[in-house]
Amino acid sequence: MQIIRALFFTLIIISQGNLAKETLNVNYSSNIEPIAINVMHEWILTIESADGYPVTNADVAVEGGMPEHNHGLPTQPKVTKNLGNGRYLLQGVRFHMSGFWEMKVTIRVEGYEHVVIFPLEL
């Protein structure tokens, strides 16, 4: 599989319970470019510590939706595999209409929870 799209975002921490002790760097790449409406695809999520070390033991959950329309995704994307070296396979991503979307990635590692939101205009 060729990864065509890669965007880099620094994680903005939103504390949930335990205060996160450090910032993470999180990015994603999609196997389709541009991301198309009504096409099932997958992402590779890459998670690193602030100093560039891969986060290899994270529990990752993803949800998304259109905040302006007050609805979620038509699918339930899931991280299906830890690919090693801080990379996680997210499958089941599909957007069913054009507009502004947000993908919320919740990362739990070593008792701390980190949240990043990827804004997408499709």
N, CA, C and O atoms as a GROMACS GRO file, in nm:
protein
  488
    1MET      N    1   0.084  -0.116   0.000
    1MET     CA    2   0.000   0.000   0.000
    1MET      C    3   0.089   0.124   0.000
    1MET      O    4   0.184   0.133   0.078
    2GLN      N    5   0.058   0.217  -0.087
    2GLN     CA    6   0.134   0.341  -0.093
    2GLN      C    7   0.063   0.448  -0.012
    2GLN      O    8  -0.056   0.471  -0.030
    3ILE      N    9   0.135   0.512   0.076
    3ILE     CA   10   0.079   0.620   0.155
    3ILE      C   11   0.104   0.749   0.079
    3ILE      O   12   0.219   0.786   0.056
    4ILE      N   13  -0.003   0.816   0.041
    4ILE     CA   14   0.010   0.933  -0.043
    4ILE      C   15   0.000   1.062   0.037
    4ILE      O   16   0.075   1.156   0.012
    5ARG      N   17  -0.090   1.068   0.131
    5ARG     CA   18  -0.116   1.192   0.203
    5ARG      C   19  -0.056   1.184   0.342
    5ARG      O   20  -0.079   1.086   0.413
    6ALA      N   21   0.018   1.283   0.381
    6ALA     CA   22   0.074   1.286   0.516
    6ALA      C   23   0.063   1.427   0.570
    6ALA      O   24   0.115   1.521   0.511
    7LEU      N   25  -0.003   1.442   0.681
    7LEU     CA   26  -0.016   1.570   0.748
    7LEU      C   27   0.043   1.555   0.886
    7LEU      O   28   0.029   1.450   0.949
    8PHE      N   29   0.108   1.659   0.935
    8PHE     CA   30   0.170   1.654   1.066
    8PHE      C   31   0.102   1.752   1.160
    8PHE      O   32   0.083   1.869   1.125
    9PHE      N   33   0.066   1.707   1.275
    9PHE     CA   34   0.004   1.791   1.376
    9PHE      C   35   0.071   1.763   1.510
    9PHE      O   36   0.102   1.648   1.541
   10THR      N   37   0.095   1.866   1.588
   10THR     CA   38   0.140   1.847   1.724
   10THR      C   39   0.017   1.832   1.810
   10THR      O   40  -0.078   1.909   1.800
   11LEU      N   41   0.020   1.733   1.894
   11LEU     CA   42  -0.095   1.703   1.979
   11LEU      C   43  -0.121   1.814   2.078
   11LEU      O   44  -0.030   1.860   2.147
   12ILE      N   45  -0.245   1.857   2.084
   12ILE     CA   46  -0.288   1.949   2.187
   12ILE      C   47  -0.351   1.864   2.296
   12ILE      O   48  -0.446   1.791   2.271
   13ILE      N   49  -0.298   1.874   2.416
   13ILE     CA   50  -0.342   1.787   2.523
   13ILE      C   51  -0.469   1.839   2.586
   13ILE      O   52  -0.479   1.956   2.622
   14ILE      N   53  -0.565   1.751   2.599
   14ILE     CA   54  -0.684   1.776   2.677
   14ILE      C   55  -0.682   1.671   2.787
   14ILE      O   56  -0.690   1.552   2.759
   15SER      N   57  -0.670   1.713   2.911
   15SER     CA   58  -0.661   1.618   3.022
   15SER      C   59  -0.792   1.549   3.046
   15SER      O   60  -0.898   1.612   3.044
   16GLN      N   61  -0.786   1.422   3.068
   16GLN     CA   62  -0.901   1.342   3.106
   16GLN      C   63  -0.855   1.259   3.225
   16GLN      O   64  -0.784   1.160   3.207
   17GLY      N   65  -0.893   1.295   3.344
   17GLY     CA   66  -0.846   1.220   3.460
   17GLY      C   67  -0.705   1.262   3.494
   17GLY      O   68  -0.681   1.375   3.535
   18ASN      N   69  -0.610   1.171   3.477
   18ASN     CA   70  -0.470   1.201   3.508
   18ASN      C   71  -0.417   1.306   3.412
   18ASN      O   72  -0.443   1.301   3.292
   19LEU      N   73  -0.342   1.398   3.465
   19LEU     CA   74  -0.280   1.501   3.382
   19LEU      C   75  -0.169   1.439   3.300
   19LEU      O   76  -0.083   1.370   3.354
   20ALA      N   77  -0.171   1.464   3.170
   20ALA     CA   78  -0.067   1.410   3.083
   20ALA      C   79   0.066   1.472   3.121
   20ALA      O   80   0.076   1.593   3.142
   21LYS      N   81   0.169   1.389   3.130
   21LYS     CA   82   0.298   1.439   3.176
   21LYS      C   83   0.383   1.497   3.064
   21LYS      O   84   0.480   1.567   3.091
   22GLU      N   85   0.348   1.470   2.939
   22GLU     CA   86   0.424   1.528   2.828
   22GLU      C   87   0.335   1.538   2.705
   22GLU      O   88   0.231   1.472   2.694
   23THR      N   89   0.378   1.622   2.614
   23THR     CA   90   0.308   1.640   2.487
   23THR      C   91   0.350   1.528   2.393
   23THR      O   92   0.462   1.478   2.399
   24LEU      N   93   0.260   1.490   2.306
   24LEU     CA   94   0.290   1.392   2.202
   24LEU      C   95   0.282   1.458   2.065
   24LEU      O   96   0.212   1.558   2.047
   25ASN      N   97   0.354   1.403   1.970
   25ASN     CA   98   0.341   1.442   1.830
   25ASN      C   99   0.262   1.332   1.760
   25ASN      O  100   0.298   1.214   1.770
   26VAL      N  101   0.156   1.371   1.691
   26VAL     CA  102   0.069   1.274   1.625
   26VAL      C  103   0.048   1.320   1.481
   26VAL      O  104   0.021   1.437   1.456
   27ASN      N  105   0.059   1.227   1.388
   27ASN     CA  106   0.025   1.260   1.250
   27ASN      C  107  -0.046   1.141   1.188
   27ASN      O  108  -0.046   1.031   1.243
   28TYR      N  109  -0.106   1.166   1.072
   28TYR     CA  110  -0.173   1.058   1.002
   28TYR      C  111  -0.138   1.066   0.855
   28TYR      O  112  -0.099   1.171   0.803
   29SER      N  113  -0.151   0.953   0.789
   29SER     CA  114  -0.142   0.948   0.644
   29SER      C  115  -0.257   0.862   0.595
   29SER      O  116  -0.294   0.764   0.660
   30SER      N  117  -0.313   0.898   0.483
   30SER     CA  118  -0.426   0.827   0.424
   30SER      C  119  -0.377   0.754   0.299
   30SER      O  120  -0.285   0.799   0.232
   31ASN      N  121  -0.439   0.640   0.269
   31ASN     CA  122  -0.398   0.566   0.150
   31ASN      C  123  -0.466   0.617   0.024
   31ASN      O  124  -0.445   0.560  -0.083
   32ILE      N  125  -0.548   0.724   0.033
   32ILE     CA  126  -0.604   0.785  -0.087
   32ILE      C  127  -0.581   0.936  -0.084
   32ILE      O  128  -0.582   0.998   0.023
   33GLU      N  129  -0.559   0.994  -0.200
   33GLU     CA  130  -0.537   1.138  -0.213
   33GLU      C  131  -0.603   1.187  -0.340
   33GLU      O  132  -0.576   1.133  -0.448
   34PRO      N  133  -0.687   1.284  -0.332
   34PRO     CA  134  -0.736   1.341  -0.207
   34PRO      C  135  -0.834   1.247  -0.140
   34PRO      O  136  -0.885   1.154  -0.203
   35ILE      N  137  -0.861   1.270  -0.013
   35ILE     CA  138  -0.961   1.191   0.056
   35ILE      C  139  -1.094   1.216  -0.013
   35ILE      O  140  -1.136   1.330  -0.029
   36ALA      N  141  -1.159   1.110  -0.054
   36ALA     CA  142  -1.282   1.120  -0.134
   36ALA      C  143  -1.405   1.087  -0.049
   36ALA      O  144  -1.396   1.016   0.051
   37ILE      N  145  -1.516   1.139  -0.092
   37ILE     CA  146  -1.644   1.112  -0.027
   37ILE      C  147  -1.691   0.972  -0.067
   37ILE      O  148  -1.677   0.931  -0.182
   38ASN      N  149  -1.748   0.900   0.029
   38ASN     CA  150  -1.806   0.766   0.010
   38ASN      C  151  -1.706   0.661  -0.038
   38ASN      O  152  -1.743   0.569  -0.110
   39VAL      N  153  -1.580   0.676   0.002
   39VAL     CA  154  -1.478   0.576  -0.029
   39VAL      C  155  -1.419   0.528   0.103
   39VAL      O  156  -1.363   0.607   0.179
   40MET      N  157  -1.432   0.398   0.131
   40MET     CA  158  -1.373   0.340   0.251
   40MET      C  159  -1.222   0.342   0.234
   40MET      O  160  -1.170   0.302   0.130
   41HIS      N  161  -1.152   0.387   0.338
   41HIS     CA  162  -1.006   0.390   0.331
   41HIS      C  163  -0.948   0.372   0.471
   41HIS      O  164  -1.020   0.360   0.569
   42GLU      N  165  -0.816   0.372   0.477
   42GLU     CA  166  -0.748   0.352   0.605
   42GLU      C  167  -0.640   0.458   0.623
   42GLU      O  168  -0.592   0.518   0.527
   43TRP      N  169  -0.605   0.478   0.747
   43TRP     CA  170  -0.500   0.573   0.784
   43TRP      C  171  -0.392   0.499   0.861
   43TRP      O  172  -0.417   0.394   0.922
   44ILE      N  173  -0.273   0.554   0.857
   44ILE     CA  174  -0.166   0.515   0.948
   44ILE      C  175  -0.149   0.632   1.045
   44ILE      O  176  -0.119   0.743   1.003
   45LEU      N  177  -0.169   0.605   1.173
   45LEU     CA  178  -0.144   0.705   1.276
   45LEU      C  179  -0.004   0.683   1.329
   45LEU      O  180   0.034   0.570   1.361
   46THR      N  181   0.074   0.790   1.338
   46THR     CA  182   0.209   0.782   1.393
   46THR      C  183   0.213   0.866   1.519
   46THR      O  184   0.179   0.985   1.517
   47ILE      N  185   0.255   0.805   1.629
   47ILE     CA  186   0.255   0.871   1.759
   47ILE      C  187   0.397   0.869   1.814
   47ILE      O  188   0.460   0.763   1.825
   48GLU      N  189   0.448   0.989   1.848
   48GLU     CA  190   0.582   1.001   1.903
   48GLU      C  191   0.579   1.089   2.027
   48GLU      O  192   0.490   1.173   2.043
   49SER      N  193   0.677   1.069   2.113
   49SER     CA  194   0.695   1.158   2.227
   49SER      C  195   0.741   1.294   2.175
   49SER      O  196   0.776   1.307   2.058
   50ALA      N  197   0.740   1.393   2.262
   50ALA     CA  198   0.781   1.528   2.223
   50ALA      C  199   0.924   1.531   2.171
   50ALA      O  200   0.960   1.616   2.089
   51ASP      N  201   1.007   1.439   2.219
   51ASP     CA  202   1.146   1.436   2.174
   51ASP      C  203   1.171   1.337   2.060
   51ASP      O  204   1.286   1.304   2.030
   52GLY      N  205   1.063   1.289   1.997
   52GLY     CA  206   1.076   1.210   1.875
   52GLY      C  207   1.084   1.060   1.889
   52GLY      O  208   1.107   0.991   1.790
   53TYR      N  209   1.064   1.007   2.010
   53TYR     CA  210   1.067   0.861   2.028
   53TYR      C  211   0.929   0.802   2.001
   53TYR      O  212   0.829   0.858   2.045
   54PRO      N  213   0.922   0.688   1.930
   54PRO     CA  214   0.793   0.626   1.902
   54PRO      C  215   0.722   0.582   2.030
   54PRO      O  216   0.784   0.530   2.122
   55VAL      N  217   0.591   0.603   2.032
   55VAL     CA  218   0.507   0.554   2.142
   55VAL      C  219   0.453   0.419   2.095
   55VAL      O  220   0.367   0.413   2.006
   56THR      N  221   0.503   0.312   2.154
   56THR     CA  222   0.476   0.178   2.101
   56THR      C  223   0.368   0.100   2.174
   56THR      O  224   0.326  -0.005   2.126
   57ASN      N  225   0.322   0.149   2.288
   57ASN     CA  226   0.228   0.071   2.369
   57ASN      C  227   0.099   0.147   2.398
   57ASN      O  228   0.043   0.135   2.506
   58ALA      N  229   0.052   0.224   2.302
   58ALA     CA  230  -0.068   0.306   2.324
   58ALA      C  231  -0.196   0.229   2.294
   58ALA      O  232  -0.198   0.139   2.209
   59ASP      N  233  -0.301   0.266   2.364
   59ASP     CA  234  -0.436   0.223   2.332
   59ASP      C  235  -0.500   0.342   2.261
   59ASP      O  236  -0.511   0.450   2.318
   60VAL      N  237  -0.542   0.323   2.135
   60VAL     CA  238  -0.588   0.434   2.052
   60VAL      C  239  -0.732   0.413   2.011
   60VAL      O  240  -0.768   0.305   1.962
   61ALA      N  241  -0.815   0.514   2.031
   61ALA     CA  242  -0.955   0.511   1.989
   61ALA      C  243  -0.981   0.634   1.902
   61ALA      O  244  -0.923   0.740   1.924
   62VAL      N  245  -1.069   0.618   1.803
   62VAL     CA  246  -1.097   0.726   1.709
   62VAL      C  247  -1.247   0.740   1.690
   62VAL      O  248  -1.319   0.641   1.678
   63GLU      N  249  -1.293   0.864   1.688
   63GLU     CA  250  -1.431   0.895   1.652
   63GLU      C  251  -1.428   1.023   1.571
   63GLU      O  252  -1.330   1.098   1.575
   64GLY      N  253  -1.532   1.050   1.499
   64GLY     CA  254  -1.534   1.170   1.417
   64GLY      C  255  -1.674   1.216   1.388
   64GLY      O  256  -1.772   1.148   1.421
   65GLY      N  257  -1.682   1.331   1.326
   65GLY     CA  258  -1.812   1.383   1.290
   65GLY      C  259  -1.804   1.521   1.231
   65GLY      O  260  -1.696   1.578   1.212
   66MET      N  261  -1.922   1.574   1.201
   66MET     CA  262  -1.936   1.708   1.146
   66MET      C  263  -1.999   1.796   1.255
   66MET      O  264  -2.120   1.791   1.274
   67PRO      N  265  -1.919   1.875   1.325
   67PRO     CA  266  -1.974   1.955   1.435
   67PRO      C  267  -2.083   2.052   1.392
   67PRO      O  268  -2.175   2.079   1.468
   68GLU      N  269  -2.073   2.106   1.271
   68GLU     CA  270  -2.174   2.200   1.224
   68GLU      C  271  -2.307   2.133   1.194
   68GLU      O  272  -2.411   2.198   1.195
   69HIS      N  273  -2.305   2.003   1.166
   69HIS     CA  274  -2.427   1.927   1.135
   69HIS      C  275  -2.472   1.843   1.254
   69HIS      O  276  -2.581   1.785   1.253
   70ASN      N  277  -2.388   1.837   1.357
   70ASN     CA  278  -2.419   1.761   1.478
   70ASN      C  279  -2.444   1.612   1.451
   70ASN      O  280  -2.538   1.553   1.503
   71HIS      N  281  -2.357   1.552   1.368
   71HIS     CA  282  -2.365   1.407   1.347
   71HIS      C  283  -2.225   1.349   1.334
   71HIS      O  284  -2.129   1.419   1.303
   72GLY      N  285  -2.216   1.220   1.357
   72GLY     CA  286  -2.090   1.149   1.352
   72GLY      C  287  -2.060   1.090   1.216
   72GLY      O  288  -2.125   1.122   1.116
   73LEU      N  289  -1.962   1.004   1.214
   73LEU     CA  290  -1.924   0.932   1.093
   73LEU      C  291  -2.027   0.824   1.060
   73LEU      O  292  -2.097   0.777   1.149
   74PRO      N  293  -2.037   0.786   0.932
   74PRO     CA  294  -2.126   0.676   0.896
   74PRO      C  295  -2.065   0.539   0.928
   74PRO      O  296  -2.133   0.437   0.918
   75THR      N  297  -1.938   0.537   0.968
   75THR     CA  298  -1.868   0.413   1.002
   75THR      C  299  -1.813   0.426   1.143
   75THR      O  300  -1.822   0.532   1.205
   76GLN      N  301  -1.756   0.318   1.193
   76GLN     CA  302  -1.691   0.318   1.324
   76GLN      C  303  -1.546   0.276   1.306
   76GLN      O  304  -1.511   0.160   1.325
   77PRO      N  305  -1.460   0.372   1.268
   77PRO     CA  306  -1.319   0.338   1.246
   77PRO      C  307  -1.255   0.281   1.372
   77PRO      O  308  -1.286   0.323   1.484
   78LYS      N  309  -1.164   0.185   1.352
   78LYS     CA  310  -1.096   0.122   1.464
   78LYS      C  311  -0.950   0.101   1.430
   78LYS      O  312  -0.914   0.072   1.316
   79VAL      N  313  -0.866   0.116   1.532
   79VAL     CA  314  -0.726   0.078   1.518
   79VAL      C  315  -0.724  -0.074   1.526
   79VAL      O  316  -0.759  -0.132   1.628
   80THR      N  317  -0.682  -0.136   1.417
   80THR     CA  318  -0.687  -0.282   1.408
   80THR      C  319  -0.551  -0.348   1.428
   80THR      O  320  -0.543  -0.469   1.448
   81LYS      N  321  -0.445  -0.268   1.422
   81LYS     CA  322  -0.313  -0.330   1.435
   81LYS      C  323  -0.210  -0.228   1.480
   81LYS      O  324  -0.208  -0.114   1.434
   82ASN      N  325  -0.125  -0.271   1.573
   82ASN     CA  326  -0.008  -0.195   1.611
   82ASN      C  327   0.102  -0.237   1.514
   82ASN      O  328   0.147  -0.352   1.517
   83LEU      N  329   0.144  -0.146   1.427
   83LEU     CA  330   0.244  -0.177   1.324
   83LEU      C  331   0.387  -0.166   1.374
   83LEU      O  332   0.482  -0.194   1.301
   84GLY      N  333   0.402  -0.124   1.501
   84GLY     CA  334   0.536  -0.107   1.557
   84GLY      C  335   0.593   0.030   1.525
   84GLY      O  336   0.543   0.100   1.437
   85ASN      N  337   0.696   0.067   1.597
   85ASN     CA  338   0.766   0.193   1.576
   85ASN      C  339   0.673   0.314   1.587
   85ASN      O  340   0.692   0.415   1.519
   86GLY      N  341   0.571   0.304   1.674
   86GLY     CA  342   0.479   0.415   1.696
   86GLY      C  343   0.373   0.431   1.590
   86GLY      O  344   0.306   0.534   1.585
   87ARG      N  345   0.355   0.330   1.504
   87ARG     CA  346   0.257   0.338   1.395
   87ARG      C  347   0.140   0.244   1.422
   87ARG      O  348   0.160   0.130   1.466
   88TYR      N  349   0.019   0.292   1.395
   88TYR     CA  350  -0.104   0.219   1.422
   88TYR      C  351  -0.194   0.224   1.299
   88TYR      O  352  -0.212   0.331   1.240
   89LEU      N  353  -0.250   0.110   1.260
   89LEU     CA  354  -0.337   0.102   1.143
   89LEU      C  355  -0.481   0.131   1.184
   89LEU      O  356  -0.537   0.061   1.268
   90LEU      N  357  -0.540   0.234   1.125
   90LEU     CA  358  -0.679   0.271   1.148
   90LEU      C  359  -0.759   0.234   1.024
   90LEU      O  360  -0.733   0.286   0.916
   91GLN      N  361  -0.855   0.144   1.040
   91GLN     CA  362  -0.936   0.099   0.928
   91GLN      C  363  -1.081   0.140   0.946
   91GLN      O  364  -1.126   0.165   1.058
   92GLY      N  365  -1.153   0.148   0.834
   92GLY     CA  366  -1.296   0.177   0.838
   92GLY      C  367  -1.328   0.325   0.834
   92GLY      O  368  -1.432   0.366   0.886
   93VAL      N  369  -1.243   0.406   0.774
   93VAL     CA  370  -1.268   0.550   0.765
   93VAL      C  371  -1.349   0.577   0.637
   93VAL      O  372  -1.310   0.534   0.528
   94ARG      N  373  -1.460   0.648   0.652
   94ARG     CA  374  -1.539   0.690   0.534
   94ARG      C  375  -1.616   0.816   0.572
   94ARG      O  376  -1.676   0.825   0.679
   95PHE      N  377  -1.613   0.912   0.482
   95PHE     CA  378  -1.689   1.036   0.497
   95PHE      C  379  -1.799   1.034   0.392
   95PHE      O  380  -1.773   1.002   0.276
   96HIS      N  381  -1.922   1.067   0.430
   96HIS     CA  382  -2.034   1.052   0.338
   96HIS      C  383  -2.084   1.182   0.277
   96HIS      O  384  -2.180   1.181   0.199
   97MET      N  385  -2.022   1.294   0.312
   97MET     CA  386  -2.063   1.420   0.250
   97MET      C  387  -1.950   1.522   0.259
   97MET      O  388  -1.861   1.511   0.343
   98SER      N  389  -1.957   1.621   0.172
   98SER     CA  390  -1.859   1.730   0.173
   98SER      C  391  -1.883   1.821   0.291
   98SER      O  392  -1.994   1.829   0.344
   99GLY      N  393  -1.777   1.890   0.332
   99GLY     CA  394  -1.789   1.987   0.440
   99GLY      C  395  -1.678   1.972   0.542
   99GLY      O  396  -1.578   1.905   0.517
  100PHE      N  397  -1.697   2.036   0.657
  100PHE     CA  398  -1.598   2.037   0.764
  100PHE      C  399  -1.619   1.918   0.857
  100PHE      O  400  -1.727   1.900   0.913
  101TRP      N  401  -1.515   1.837   0.874
  101TRP     CA  402  -1.515   1.719   0.961
  101TRP      C  403  -1.407   1.735   1.066
  101TRP      O  404  -1.310   1.807   1.047
  102GLU      N  405  -1.426   1.666   1.178
  102GLU     CA  406  -1.322   1.654   1.279
  102GLU      C  407  -1.305   1.506   1.313
  102GLU      O  408  -1.403   1.433   1.330
  103MET      N  409  -1.179   1.464   1.322
  103MET     CA  410  -1.146   1.329   1.368
  103MET      C  411  -1.079   1.344   1.503
  103MET      O  412  -0.975   1.408   1.516
  104LYS      N  413  -1.139   1.283   1.606
  104LYS     CA  414  -1.088   1.290   1.742
  104LYS      C  415  -1.015   1.159   1.773
  104LYS      O  416  -1.073   1.051   1.767
  105VAL      N  417  -0.886   1.172   1.806
  105VAL     CA  418  -0.803   1.056   1.839
  105VAL      C  419  -0.771   1.063   1.988
  105VAL      O  420  -0.711   1.159   2.035
  106THR      N  421  -0.811   0.959   2.061
  106THR     CA  422  -0.783   0.950   2.204
  106THR      C  423  -0.673   0.846   2.223
  106THR      O  424  -0.686   0.731   2.181
  107ILE      N  425  -0.565   0.889   2.287
  107ILE     CA  426  -0.448   0.803   2.307
  107ILE      C  427  -0.428   0.783   2.456
  107ILE      O  428  -0.410   0.879   2.530
  108ARG      N  429  -0.432   0.657   2.499
  108ARG     CA  430  -0.408   0.624   2.640
  108ARG      C  431  -0.275   0.550   2.648
  108ARG      O  432  -0.253   0.449   2.581
  109VAL      N  433  -0.187   0.605   2.731
  109VAL     CA  434  -0.055   0.542   2.746
  109VAL      C  435  -0.005   0.570   2.887
  109VAL      O  436  -0.005   0.684   2.934
  110GLU      N  437   0.039   0.464   2.952
  110GLU     CA  438   0.098   0.470   3.087
  110GLU      C  439   0.009   0.546   3.186
  110GLU      O  440   0.059   0.624   3.266
  111GLY      N  441  -0.122   0.521   3.180
  111GLY     CA  442  -0.215   0.580   3.274
  111GLY      C  443  -0.258   0.722   3.243
  111GLY      O  444  -0.331   0.784   3.320
  112TYR      N  445  -0.214   0.775   3.130
  112TYR     CA  446  -0.249   0.911   3.090
  112TYR      C  447  -0.330   0.908   2.962
  112TYR      O  448  -0.315   0.818   2.880
  113GLU      N  449  -0.415   1.008   2.947
  113GLU     CA  450  -0.497   1.018   2.827
  113GLU      C  451  -0.467   1.148   2.754
  113GLU      O  452  -0.464   1.256   2.815
  114HIS      N  453  -0.444   1.138   2.625
  114HIS     CA  454  -0.417   1.252   2.538
  114HIS      C  455  -0.523   1.252   2.428
  114HIS      O  456  -0.566   1.146   2.382
  115VAL      N  457  -0.566   1.371   2.387
  115VAL     CA  458  -0.665   1.383   2.281
  115VAL      C  459  -0.614   1.481   2.177
  115VAL      O  460  -0.565   1.589   2.210
  116VAL      N  461  -0.626   1.442   2.049
  116VAL     CA  462  -0.595   1.531   1.939
  116VAL      C  463  -0.714   1.533   1.845
  116VAL      O  464  -0.782   1.432   1.826
  117ILE      N  465  -0.739   1.649   1.786
  117ILE     CA  466  -0.847   1.661   1.688
  117ILE      C  467  -0.787   1.706   1.556
  117ILE      O  468  -0.721   1.809   1.547
  118PHE      N  469  -0.811   1.626   1.453
  118PHE     CA  470  -0.767   1.660   1.318
  118PHE      C  471  -0.883   1.726   1.245
  118PHE      O  472  -0.986   1.661   1.223
  119PRO      N  473  -0.872   1.854   1.207
  119PRO     CA  474  -0.977   1.918   1.128
  119PRO      C  475  -0.958   1.883   0.980
  119PRO      O  476  -0.846   1.884   0.929
  120LEU      N  477  -1.068   1.853   0.912
  120LEU     CA  478  -1.062   1.817   0.770
  120LEU      C  479  -1.171   1.892   0.694
  120LEU      O  480  -1.286   1.893   0.736
  121GLU      N  481  -1.134   1.953   0.584
  121GLU     CA  482  -1.232   2.015   0.495
  121GLU      C  483  -1.238   1.930   0.369
  121GLU      O  484  -1.141   1.924   0.294
  122LEU      N  485  -1.351   1.865   0.346
  122LEU     CA  486  -1.365   1.776   0.231
  122LEU      C  487  -1.467   1.831   0.133
  122LEU      O  488  -1.493   1.770   0.029
   0.00000   0.00000   0.00000
